[in-house]
């Protein structure tokens, strides 16, 4: 995978949640990688953790995540069941 071919399919609040989703994509046969900017671990969760896939795999990856994601996984970008506005309100 080259960086120019990668697309963020989801953004998560933690690396752990992104790793769970990556495992789901691995099971579905979709290559993925995790990217996070947390200043070397000093500020976890500050910018979210992105799950990246090849541009050709975006639709299949989203379908796999929608079918298998756990109810407790919270995605920052709202691409799943989490309502970001609801999280901000309380």
C-alpha positions, 0 to 999 in steps of 0.5 A: 500500500502506498500513501497516495492510494489510502483513504480514511474509511473511519475515524475513531476516538481511540487506537483500541477501537480502530484496532478492533475495526482493523481486525474486522477488516482483516477477517473480511480480507481487506488490507488496512492500516491505522494512522494516529497523531497523538504526539508519540502517545503523549496526547491519546485521542486528541486528533482521533485515530484513522482507519485507512484502506485502499481507495478501491476497497472503501465501499467494501470496508464500510460495508464490512464495518457496518455489518460487524461493528460493536455497539460500543465503538464510537467513531468521531466522523459519524460514519456509523451509529454514533451521533457526534452531537449526542456525545457533545451534549452529554 
